[in-house]
Amino acid sequence: MLTDVLTPESLRAAALVALPGSAVFAVDHDLRLLLCDGPALVKHGYDPAAMIGRPLADVAPAKAYAELEGNYRAALSGEHRSFEHQSSDGTGWYWTHIAPLVDDGEIVGAVAISQDVTARHEADDALRALTTRFETAFAAAPIGMTLVALDGRFLRCNQALCDLLGYTEDELLASTFQDITHVEDVDIDLAQVRRLLSGEASSYTIEKRYVTRHGRLVWVLLAASLVRDENGVPSHFISQIKDITDTRNLEQRLRQLADHDPVTDLLNRRRFEDELVRQVGRCRRYGESACLMILDVDHLKGINDAFGHRVGDSALQEVAMVLKSRLRATDLVARIGGDEFAALLPGATAEAARGVAEQVRAAIEQLQIGSAGRRAPVTASIGLMTLDEDTKNEDTAFVTADHAMYDAKSAGRNCVTLAAG
């Protein structure tokens, strides 16, 4: 009788048939089915009641039988076997455990419990597909991609990043992102990393500089995210790195053009006036002093007419070099018109400013401007005025210094005049 050979273990196994996607089997030493039941059998079109008492070879497809027979016979010899296999119709995957069926210490058969694991297989397949797509995208991405450990060590780097930085992947894996980040940008990056680790943010994007293997600076747009494991514990960072060096250089050039004169590379009138407004404000509010210098190149039109505008531009550039070389690093110098220059000397007294202006005038007088063996004399007329707490505004300062410059021209040019007051 079947009830005579069922052990408590086999009865517990039989109870598993109530689980969706499960099946239970019991066979004797001849591999004749003593028990078979479970939703999995019905799902695949079998009639469990019609299978009982029949040899397993008669009811199982040949391919399935060939796979199962050895495991059943191993169980009849006292072994336990666990394995995964595909259903005979190819529509699902099952995990099966086969164990000896024991009665009073004697193996009287084998019992098998199968559980549908199709969903897990599909999830594994999907994960493998996703992993493959990630690996392909990671390797072939046109921008740099990297996986970074929580301490900053590189774990993976794609070829685009290696090409950008000039390092091999092995060289990068032996370093940290801190090692190749410009020293001024390390703290900015680390501050964002701390925000990720504290849970304040899940990702961040910054512009930063890397130092390539050959010492060149490259600007990048870095987008980094924190990856956590299944328990929510921080695991590593994933970063995308786009080279924006050309864009940054263009932006810097545009800013330069917005604030600087294209011929002399000095500040332009708009930027100089902004600085003059600030200086006048400091003089009125804090009692600071400064000196404003207006310089006009004498007879520049004559140089342009005689030698052409290229030589005229060269004369302007030479004058600009004289101003930069004779003034302090804290002084501001600008070209404010065709042949006019201006300088702002913070903290300078009228006497000190006059001394500097005389040095500038004398140096300009020594310039050799011309072409084809001909030379044109270059001189400058310079007007000065002091700025203090009584200076009304920047317009008044400009007008006063400009009048002083015209006084210098009226006095015969190539001289310095200090505005009265």
C-alpha positions in Angstrom: 0.0 0.0 0.0 1.2 3.5 -0.8 0.3 4.7 2.7 2.6 2.0 4.1 5.7 3.5 2.4 5.0 7.2 2.8 7.3 8.7 5.5 6.7 12.0 7.3 9.2 13.6 5.0 7.3 12.4 1.9 4.0 13.5 3.4 5.5 17.0 4.0 6.7 17.0 0.4 3.3 16.0 -0.9 1.8 19.0 0.9 3.9 21.2 -1.4 1.6 20.4 -4.3 -0.6 23.1 -2.9 2.0 25.7 -3.9 1.5 27.3 -7.3 4.0 26.0 -9.9 4.9 22.9 -7.8 4.8 19.2 -8.4 5.6 16.1 -6.3 6.5 12.6 -7.5 7.3 9.4 -5.8 8.7 6.3 -7.6 9.6 2.7 -6.6 12.8 0.9 -7.5 11.4 0.2 -11.0 10.8 3.9 -11.5 7.0 3.3 -11.4 5.0 6.3 -10.3 3.6 5.8 -6.8 2.5 9.5 -6.5 2.3 12.5 -8.7 0.4 15.6 -8.2 0.7 19.4 -8.3 -0.4 22.5 -10.2 2.7 22.3 -12.4 1.6 19.0 -14.0 -1.8 20.4 -14.8 -0.2 23.5 -16.3 1.7 21.4 -18.8 -1.3 19.3 -19.7 -0.8 16.1 -17.6 -3.5 14.2 -15.7 -1.8 13.2 -12.4 -4.4 10.5 -11.6 -3.8 8.8 -15.0 -0.1 8.7 -14.4 0.0 6.9 -11.1 1.1 3.2 -11.4 2.7 3.8 -14.8 6.5 3.6 -15.5 8.1 7.0 -15.6 9.5 6.2 -19.0 6.0 5.9 -20.4 4.7 9.2 -19.2 7.7 11.4 -19.4 9.0 12.7 -22.8 12.2 10.9 -23.9 14.4 13.9 -23.4 13.0 14.6 -19.9 13.3 10.9 -19.0 17.0 10.8 -20.1 17.7 13.8 -17.8 15.7 12.5 -14.8 16.5 8.8 -14.8 20.1 9.1 -13.5 19.0 11.4 -10.7 16.2 9.1 -9.6 18.5 6.1 -9.6 21.0 8.1 -7.6 18.3 8.8 -5.0 17.4 5.1 -4.9 21.0 4.5 -4.0 20.8 6.9 -1.1 21.9 10.2 -2.7 20.2 13.6 -2.7 20.2 15.4 -6.0 19.2 19.1 -6.7 19.2 20.5 -10.2 17.5 22.9 -12.6 16.0 21.8 -15.9 13.7 23.0 -18.6 10.1 21.7 -18.9 9.6 19.2 -21.8 7.6 21.8 -23.8 10.3 24.4 -23.3 7.9 26.9 -21.7 9.4 26.9 -18.2 12.2 26.2 -15.9 12.0 24.0 -12.7 14.2 23.4 -9.7 13.9 19.8 -8.6 15.2 18.0 -5.5 15.1 14.2 -5.5 15.7 12.3 -2.2 15.5 8.6 -1.1 12.1 7.5 0.2 12.8 5.5 3.4 10.6 3.1 5.3 11.9 1.6 8.6 15.5 2.3 7.5 15.1 0.8 4.1 15.0 2.8 0.8 11.8 1.9 -0.8 11.6 4.5 -3.5 12.5 8.1 -4.3 10.5 11.3 -3.9 10.9 14.4 -6.0 9.7 18.0 -5.5 9.8 20.4 -8.3 9.2 24.2 -8.1 8.7 26.5 -11.0 11.6 29.0 -11.3 10.8 30.4 -14.7 10.4 33.9 -13.3 13.8 33.9 -11.8 15.3 32.5 -15.0 13.6 35.3 -17.0 14.8 37.8 -14.5 18.4 36.4 -14.8 18.1 36.5 -18.6 16.8 40.1 -18.4 19.7 41.0 -16.1 22.2 39.4 -18.4 20.8 41.3 -21.3 20.9 44.5 -19.3 24.4 43.8 -18.3 25.4 43.1 -21.9 23.8 46.3 -23.0 25.5 48.2 -20.2 28.9 46.7 -21.1 28.4 47.5 -24.7 27.4 51.1 -23.9 30.2 51.5 -21.4 32.9 50.3 -23.8 31.6 52.1 -26.9 30.4 55.3 -25.3 31.8 58.4 -27.1 32.3 60.1 -23.7 34.3 58.9 -20.7 32.6 56.5 -18.3 34.0 55.1 -15.1 33.1 53.1 -12.0 34.7 54.6 -8.8 35.1 53.1 -5.4 33.8 55.0 -2.3 37.4 56.0 -1.5 38.0 57.4 -5.0 39.8 54.5 -6.6 39.0 53.8 -10.2 37.3 50.4 -10.6 36.5 50.5 -14.4 37.4 53.0 -17.1 36.3 53.0 -20.7 38.5 53.7 -23.7 37.1 57.2 -24.3 38.3 58.3 -20.8 41.7 56.7 -21.4 42.0 58.6 -24.7 40.9 61.9 -23.0 43.4 61.6 -20.2 46.3 59.9 -22.0 46.4 57.0 -19.5 45.9 53.3 -20.0 43.1 51.7 -18.0 45.7 49.9 -15.8 47.3 53.2 -15.0 44.0 54.7 -14.0 43.0 51.7 -11.9 46.2 52.2 -9.9 45.1 55.7 -9.0 42.2 57.7 -7.6 40.2 60.5 -9.1 41.8 62.9 -6.6 45.2 62.1 -8.1 44.3 63.4 -11.6 42.0 66.2 -10.5 43.3 69.8 -10.6 44.3 70.7 -7.1 41.9 73.7 -7.0 38.9 71.4 -7.9 39.5 68.5 -5.5 37.6 70.0 -2.6 34.7 70.9 -4.8 34.4 67.4 -6.0 34.8 65.8 -2.6 32.1 68.1 -1.2 29.7 66.7 -3.7 30.8 63.1 -2.9 29.9 63.7 0.8 26.5 64.9 -0.2 25.9 61.6 -2.0 27.1 59.5 0.8 25.0 61.4 3.4 21.9 60.9 1.3 21.5 64.6 0.7 21.6 64.0 -3.1 21.5 61.0 -5.4 23.6 62.5 -8.2 25.5 65.7 -9.0 26.9 67.5 -12.1 29.9 69.8 -12.0 32.5 71.3 -14.3 36.0 70.5 -13.2 39.6 70.1 -14.5 41.6 67.0 -14.9 45.4 66.9 -15.4 46.3 64.6 -18.3 49.3 62.3 -18.3 51.2 64.9 -20.2 50.3 67.7 -17.8 47.7 69.3 -20.0 44.5 70.7 -18.3 41.2 69.5 -19.7 37.8 70.8 -18.6 35.1 68.2 -18.2 31.4 68.1 -17.4 31.2 65.4 -14.7 27.9 63.7 -13.9 28.2 61.2 -11.0 25.6 59.0 -9.3 25.9 56.8 -6.2 25.0 53.1 -6.7 23.7 51.2 -3.6 23.4 47.5 -3.1 20.2 45.6 -2.5 20.3 46.6 1.2 20.7 50.3 0.4 24.3 50.4 1.4 26.5 52.6 -0.8 28.5 50.4 -3.2 30.3 52.6 -5.7 29.9 55.6 -8.0 29.2 55.7 -11.7 30.4 58.7 -13.6 30.0 60.2 -17.1 32.8 62.5 -18.2 32.4 64.8 -21.2 35.3 66.9 -22.6 34.2 70.6 -22.6 37.6 72.1 -23.0 36.8 73.7 -26.4 33.6 75.1 -25.0 35.3 76.5 -22.0 38.0 78.1 -24.1 35.4 79.6 -26.4 33.5 81.0 -23.4 36.7 82.4 -21.9 37.5 84.0 -25.3 34.1 85.5 -25.5 34.4 86.9 -22.0 37.8 88.3 -22.9 36.3 90.0 -26.0 33.4 91.4 -23.9 35.8 93.0 -21.4 39.0 93.7 -23.4 40.1 95.7 -26.4 40.9 93.3 -29.3 43.9 95.4 -30.5 45.8 95.9 -27.3 44.2 93.2 -25.0 43.8 95.9 -22.4 40.4 96.4 -20.6 37.9 98.2 -22.8 36.0 101.3 -21.9 32.9 99.6 -20.5 34.9 97.4 -18.1 37.1 100.3 -17.1 34.1 102.5 -16.3 32.7 99.7 -14.2 35.9 99.6 -12.2 36.0 103.4 -12.0 32.5 103.4 -10.5 33.6 101.0 -7.8 36.7 103.0 -7.0 34.8 106.3 -6.7 32.4 104.5 -4.4 35.2 103.3 -2.2 36.7 106.8 -2.1 33.4 108.4 -1.1 32.4 105.7 1.5 35.8 104.7 3.0 37.9 107.8 2.3 40.3 105.9 0.0 42.4 107.8 -2.6 43.3 107.0 -6.1 44.5 108.7 -9.3 42.9 108.6 -12.8 45.2 109.0 -15.8 44.0 109.8 -19.3 46.6 109.4 -22.1 46.2 110.4 -25.7 48.6 109.2 -28.4 49.7 112.4 -30.3 49.2 112.4 -34.1 48.1 108.8 -34.4 46.0 109.8 -37.4 49.2 110.9 -39.1 50.8 107.6 -38.4 47.8 105.8 -39.9 47.9 108.0 -43.0 51.6 107.7 -43.6 52.1 104.0 -42.8 48.7 102.4 -42.7 46.5 101.1 -40.0 48.6 98.0 -39.4 51.5 100.2 -38.2 49.0 102.4 -36.4 47.7 99.3 -34.5 51.4 98.4 -33.8 51.9 101.8 -32.2 48.8 101.3 -30.0 50.2 97.9 -28.9 53.6 99.4 -28.1 52.0 102.1 -26.0 49.9 99.5 -24.2 53.1 97.5 -23.4 54.7 100.7 -22.0 51.7 101.3 -19.7 51.6 97.7 -18.5 55.4 97.7 -17.8 55.4 101.0 -15.9 52.3 100.5 -13.8 51.8 98.2 -10.8 50.0 94.9 -11.0 47.2 96.4 -8.9 46.7 99.3 -11.4 44.0 99.0 -14.1 44.8 99.9 -17.7 42.4 100.3 -20.6 42.1 101.5 -24.1 39.0 103.7 -24.0 38.9 105.1 -27.6 40.8 105.2 -30.9 43.9 106.8 -29.5 43.0 107.2 -25.9 44.1 105.1 -22.9 43.1 105.3 -19.3 44.7 104.0 -16.1 43.4 103.8 -12.5 46.0 103.9 -9.8 44.4 102.9 -6.4 46.1 104.5 -3.4 48.4 106.7 -5.5 49.1 110.3 -4.5 49.1 113.1 -7.0 52.9 113.3 -6.7 53.4 109.6 -7.2 51.0 109.5 -10.1 52.8 112.3 -11.8 56.1 110.5 -11.4 54.7 107.4 -13.0 53.1 109.4 -15.8 56.4 111.1 -16.6 58.1 107.6 -16.9 55.3 106.5 -19.2 55.6 109.7 -21.4 59.4 109.3 -21.6 59.2 105.6 -22.6 56.6 106.3 -25.3 58.8 109.0 -26.7 61.6 106.4 -27.2 59.4 104.1 -29.3 60.5 103.4 -32.8 57.4 103.1 -35.0 57.4 102.8 -38.8 58.2 100.6 -41.8 60.4 100.3 -44.8 63.2 102.2 -43.1 61.0 105.2 -42.2 60.2 106.1 -38.6 57.5 108.2 -37.1 57.8 110.0 -33.8 55.4 108.8 -31.1 54.5 111.0 -28.1 51.6 111.2 -25.7 49.7 113.8 -23.8 48.7 112.8 -20.3 46.1 114.2 -17.9 45.8 113.3 -14.2 43.3 113.9 -11.5 43.0 112.6 -7.9 40.0 110.7 -6.6 39.0 111.2 -3.0 35.9 111.4 -0.8 34.8 114.6 -2.5 34.8 113.1 -6.0 31.1 113.4 -7.1 30.9 110.5 -9.6 32.8 108.7 -12.4 31.5 111.1 -15.1 33.0 114.0 -13.2 36.3 112.2 -12.8 36.5 111.3 -16.5 35.7 114.9 -17.6 38.2 116.4 -15.2 41.0 114.0 -16.2 40.1 114.5 -19.9 40.3 118.3 -19.5 43.7 117.9 -17.9 44.8 115.8 -20.9 43.7 118.5 -23.3 45.5 121.0 -21.3 48.6 118.9 -21.9 47.9 119.0 -25.7 47.4 122.7 -25.5 50.7 123.1 -23.8 52.5 121.6 -26.8 51.8 117.8 -26.4 54.3 115.2 -25.0 53.7 116.4 -21.4 51.8 115.6 -18.2 49.2 117.9 -16.6 47.6 117.4 -13.2 44.0 118.7 -12.8 43.7 121.6 -10.4 41.9 120.9 -7.2 
